[in-house]
């Protein structure tokens, strides 16, 4: 699978939910780290959507133990339906040979960076995206937004990367950053992530449900303005409005 433009990933740890995402999502992000019998689920999978396999370690906001984590992800990559895998930047730095093994399985690599406490300065953020792009096919950055300036830095970084020919995805985590998930495609973000309404697992702070995110993204495409987006986000996330007003 080659992402051309923006692709919406439905995040779930249960592949039997794929039919609920089929009319909205372009791909399933399968969170193996919180799934029951993930390899068995992949073997039984008969859905229509291709899969992005993620097996996030505890160090990066997931649930997978370090031991055997990459072996399990490699086993997932052997399934034809798995067309993309997510590898953390820190893992890519220290274990480049693993990336070559993934490439032998003919999967695309999403190299991801997560910072749950802050958003780095612009220069650092740009450098992180460039490094992710050197290791993989898509550079993904997700950082915590404490204020609007953090959100602007994420969007600026994605726009800059896109202008430089890098396929990048950027997300500002937290309720204040929720709108970046909606308007990110306008700045070139290649991937969006959203859980199914029926999936109650917590994958990242500030996520919007799949069908809600899809409708908001489509609203922007159709209207050419994001003013209504912020009105609706303020209604759904009143704390976001409070944070903005107290800056």
C-alpha positions as CSV (number, residue, x, y, z in Angstrom):
1,X,0.0,0.0,0.0
2,X,1.3,3.4,-0.9
3,X,-0.4,6.3,0.9
4,X,-1.2,9.0,-1.7
5,X,-2.6,12.0,0.0
6,X,-4.5,11.4,3.3
7,X,-5.5,8.0,4.6
8,X,-7.7,7.5,7.7
9,X,-6.7,4.6,9.9
10,X,-9.3,3.1,12.2
11,X,-7.5,2.0,15.4
12,X,-8.7,-1.2,17.1
13,X,-7.4,-4.2,18.9
14,X,-10.1,-6.4,17.6
15,X,-10.1,-7.2,13.9
16,X,-13.7,-8.5,14.0
17,X,-14.7,-4.9,14.2
18,X,-13.4,-4.2,10.7
19,X,-16.9,-4.1,9.1
20,X,-17.8,-1.2,11.3
21,X,-14.9,0.8,9.8
22,X,-15.2,-0.3,6.2
23,X,-17.4,2.5,5.0
24,X,-15.2,5.2,6.6
25,X,-11.6,4.2,7.0
26,X,-8.9,3.5,4.4
27,X,-6.8,1.2,6.6
28,X,-7.0,-0.6,10.0
29,X,-4.4,0.2,12.6
30,X,-4.2,-3.1,14.5
31,X,-3.0,-2.4,18.0
32,X,-1.4,-5.8,18.7
33,X,0.0,-4.6,22.0
34,X,-3.5,-4.6,23.5
35,X,-5.1,-7.4,21.4
36,X,-6.0,-10.9,22.5
37,X,-4.2,-13.5,20.4
38,X,-3.1,-11.0,17.7
39,X,-1.4,-13.5,15.4
40,X,-4.5,-15.7,15.5
41,X,-6.7,-12.7,14.7
42,X,-4.5,-11.9,11.7
43,X,-4.8,-15.6,10.5
44,X,-8.6,-15.4,10.8
45,X,-8.9,-12.0,9.2
46,X,-11.1,-11.8,6.1
47,X,-11.9,-8.1,6.0
48,X,-11.5,-5.7,3.1
49,X,-9.3,-3.1,4.6
50,X,-5.5,-3.4,4.6
51,X,-3.7,-3.4,8.0
52,X,-1.1,-1.2,9.6
53,X,0.4,-3.3,12.4
54,X,1.4,-1.6,15.6
55,X,2.9,-3.3,18.6
56,X,3.7,-0.4,20.9
57,X,6.0,-1.0,23.9
58,X,5.2,0.3,27.4
59,X,8.0,2.9,26.9
60,X,6.0,4.6,24.1
61,X,2.5,4.5,25.4
62,X,1.6,0.9,24.6
63,X,1.2,-2.4,26.5
64,X,3.6,-4.8,24.8
65,X,6.5,-6.2,26.8
66,X,9.9,-5.6,25.3
67,X,10.8,-9.3,25.0
68,X,9.4,-10.8,21.8
69,X,7.7,-7.6,20.7
70,X,9.5,-7.2,17.4
71,X,9.4,-10.9,16.7
72,X,5.6,-10.7,17.0
73,X,5.5,-7.6,14.7
74,X,7.7,-9.5,12.2
75,X,5.3,-12.4,12.3
76,X,2.5,-10.0,11.6
77,X,4.3,-8.6,8.6
78,X,4.4,-12.0,7.0
79,X,0.6,-11.8,6.4
80,X,-0.3,-10.4,3.0
81,X,-3.0,-8.3,4.5
82,X,-0.5,-6.4,6.6
83,X,0.8,-3.7,4.3
84,X,2.3,-1.3,6.8
85,X,4.1,-1.6,10.1
86,X,4.9,1.0,12.8
87,X,8.4,1.1,14.3
88,X,9.4,3.6,16.9
89,X,12.2,6.0,16.0
90,X,14.2,4.9,19.0
91,X,13.9,1.3,17.8
92,X,14.9,2.2,14.3
93,X,18.0,4.0,15.6
94,X,19.3,1.1,17.5
95,X,18.2,-1.8,15.4
96,X,18.5,-0.8,11.7
97,X,18.8,-4.5,10.7
98,X,15.2,-5.0,11.8
99,X,14.1,-2.4,9.2
100,X,15.8,-4.4,6.5
101,X,13.9,-7.6,7.6
102,X,10.6,-5.7,7.4
103,X,11.4,-4.5,4.0
104,X,12.0,-8.1,2.8
105,X,8.4,-8.7,3.7
106,X,7.4,-5.9,1.3
107,X,5.7,-3.7,3.9
108,X,5.9,0.1,4.2
109,X,7.5,1.5,7.3
110,X,5.9,4.1,9.5
111,X,8.6,5.4,11.7
112,X,7.0,7.1,14.7
113,X,8.1,9.5,17.5
114,X,6.0,10.1,20.6
115,X,6.4,12.7,23.3
116,X,3.7,12.6,25.9
117,X,4.8,15.6,28.0
118,X,5.6,18.4,25.6
119,X,6.1,19.5,22.0
120,X,9.8,20.1,21.0
121,X,10.8,23.4,19.6
122,X,10.4,23.9,15.8
123,X,14.0,23.1,14.9
124,X,14.1,19.9,16.9
125,X,10.7,18.8,15.6
126,X,11.7,19.4,12.0
127,X,14.9,17.4,12.6
128,X,12.9,14.5,14.2
129,X,10.7,14.3,11.1
130,X,13.7,14.3,8.8
131,X,15.3,11.5,10.8
132,X,12.1,9.4,10.8
133,X,11.9,9.9,7.0
134,X,15.5,8.6,6.6
135,X,14.6,5.3,8.2
136,X,11.1,4.8,6.8
137,X,8.4,5.6,4.2
138,X,6.2,7.8,6.4
139,X,7.4,9.9,9.3
140,X,4.9,10.1,12.2
141,X,5.2,12.5,15.1
142,X,2.8,12.7,18.0
143,X,3.5,15.2,20.8
144,X,1.6,16.7,23.7
145,X,0.1,20.1,23.2
146,X,0.1,22.4,26.2
147,X,-1.0,25.5,24.3
148,X,-1.9,26.7,20.8
149,X,1.7,27.4,19.9
150,X,2.5,23.7,20.3
151,X,-0.3,22.9,17.9
152,X,1.0,25.4,15.4
153,X,4.5,23.9,15.6
154,X,3.1,20.5,14.7
155,X,1.2,21.8,11.7
156,X,4.1,23.9,10.6
157,X,6.4,20.9,10.8
158,X,4.1,18.8,8.7
159,X,3.7,21.5,6.2
160,X,7.4,22.0,5.9
161,X,8.1,18.3,5.6
162,X,5.4,18.0,2.9
163,X,6.9,20.8,0.9
164,X,10.3,19.1,1.1
165,X,8.8,15.9,-0.3
166,X,8.5,13.9,3.0
167,X,5.4,11.8,3.6
168,X,4.6,12.8,7.2
169,X,1.8,12.5,9.7
170,X,1.6,14.9,12.7
171,X,-0.7,14.9,15.7
172,X,-0.9,17.1,18.7
173,X,-2.1,14.9,21.6
174,X,-4.4,16.1,24.3
175,X,-7.8,17.8,24.1
176,X,-6.3,21.1,23.1
177,X,-4.6,19.4,20.1
178,X,-7.7,17.6,19.0
179,X,-8.3,20.0,16.1
180,X,-4.9,19.1,14.6
181,X,-6.3,15.7,13.8
182,X,-9.0,17.4,11.7
183,X,-7.0,20.1,9.9
184,X,-3.8,18.1,9.6
185,X,-4.7,16.9,6.1
186,X,-4.7,20.5,5.0
187,X,-1.1,20.8,5.9
188,X,-0.1,17.5,4.2
189,X,-0.6,15.0,7.0
190,X,-0.5,11.5,5.3
191,X,-2.2,9.6,8.1
192,X,-5.0,10.2,10.5
193,X,-5.9,7.9,13.4
194,X,-9.2,7.4,15.2
195,X,-10.7,4.6,17.3
196,X,-14.0,3.0,16.5
197,X,-16.9,4.2,18.8
198,X,-17.3,0.6,20.0
199,X,-13.6,0.3,21.0
200,X,-13.3,1.6,24.5
201,X,-9.5,1.2,24.8
202,X,-7.4,4.3,25.3
203,X,-4.8,4.6,22.6
204,X,-3.8,8.3,22.7
205,X,-5.1,11.4,24.5
206,X,-7.4,13.6,22.6
207,X,-8.5,11.2,19.9
208,X,-11.9,11.7,18.2
209,X,-14.1,8.7,17.3
210,X,-13.6,7.4,13.7
211,X,-16.9,8.5,12.2
212,X,-16.8,11.8,14.0
213,X,-13.3,12.6,12.7
214,X,-14.2,11.5,9.2
215,X,-17.3,13.8,9.1
216,X,-15.2,16.8,10.3
217,X,-12.5,16.2,7.8
218,X,-15.1,16.0,5.0
219,X,-16.7,19.2,6.3
220,X,-13.4,21.0,5.8
221,X,-13.0,19.6,2.3
222,X,-16.5,20.7,1.4
223,X,-16.6,24.1,3.0
224,X,-13.0,25.2,2.7
225,X,-13.2,26.7,6.2
226,X,-12.6,25.3,9.7
227,X,-14.6,27.8,11.7
228,X,-17.4,25.3,12.4
229,X,-14.9,22.7,13.3
230,X,-13.7,24.6,16.3
231,X,-17.2,25.4,17.4
232,X,-18.1,21.7,17.5
233,X,-14.9,20.7,19.2
234,X,-15.5,23.3,21.9
235,X,-18.9,21.7,22.5
236,X,-17.5,18.2,22.7
237,X,-14.4,19.2,24.7
238,X,-15.3,22.1,27.0
239,X,-12.0,21.8,28.8
240,X,-10.2,22.7,25.5
241,X,-12.1,26.0,25.5
242,X,-11.2,26.6,29.2
243,X,-7.5,26.0,28.5
244,X,-7.5,28.4,25.5
245,X,-9.2,31.1,27.5
246,X,-6.7,30.9,30.4
247,X,-3.5,31.1,28.2
